[in-house]
Amino acid sequence: MPKYIIERKIPNAGKLSPKELRDFSAKSSRVLQDLGPQIQWVQSYVTDDRLYCVYIAPNTDVIREHAVRGGFPVDSVREVKTLIDLTTAE
């Protein structure tokens, strides 16, 4: 199943409290349960003003549906085509 990177612009994301991050995560988890196993949240990276979320899903439609139901911004969705790391050079 395809893997996607979702960019979410959230002002001051890097200053969100642990409780705010926990609430965000809990809300996302509830929506994911409603959508079923076709979509999986892998992890998210928090920067100063953005979240970069990694999801596994059959298509971008279900990712956008997750965002609508959860009230999450979606500024871009990009499919991961391949992964590289230090072992790629070997």
Secondary structure by P-SEA (a helix, b strand, c coil): cbbbbbbbbbcccccccaaaaaaaaaaaaaaaaaaccccccccccccccbbbbbbbcccaaaaaaaaaaacccccbbbbbcccccccccc
